[in-house]
């Protein structure tokens, strides 16, 4: 997911996407623990996508406050 894609979304869409990524991260952790995870790079991608969404959501909130 690119930052430009995230910036075009509304705060509600960001919250929904963040929830979906958190669920995926949870499932990936279980797959890794049980040895079923095939694409180990996906863990890093999801973690970075979560951080990206949180950062942009925080920037949008700061813009609305000012």
Secondary structure, 3 states (H helix, E strand, C coil): CCHHHHHCCCHHHHHHHHHHHHHHHHHHHHHHHHCCCCCCHHHHHHHHHHHHHHHHHHHHHHHHHC
